[in-house]
Amino acid sequence: MSDNSGTEIEKVVNILLDVEKKIDSIKLGMDQKKQELLDAAKEAAEKAKEEALIDITKSRKKALDEIQNNAEKDANKILQKNNESIKDLQKRIDKKFQDALEKVSNKVLGE
């Protein structure tokens, strides 16, 4: 082999080594970007999960508050009706008692 051929082969080998280094560098960069994307996706998923849990908790609390308010309103309505019924009953009892007193008084007085 001539000196010139050896130099040419050496140049080609050096070029191939440079190409291999660039490919390795690109591969490393791609791996880093892939990991960054995975990390970003994981972070976004965690954030979405937290937001969903917050929304669910708020919705559940709102629903429970509404149920409690409705139950309190219903209970108050029932209590009002019961109080009215008790007043009506007391009036009837008082009337019957007065009627009974009149009848007893009339009997005692001989009327």
Secondary structure, 3 states (H helix, E strand, C coil): CCHHHHHHHHHHHHHHHHHHHHHHHHHHHHHHHHHHHHHHHHHHHHHHHHHHHHHHHHHHHHHHHHHHHHHHHHHHHHHHHHHHHHHHHHHHHHHHHHHHHHHHHHHHHCC
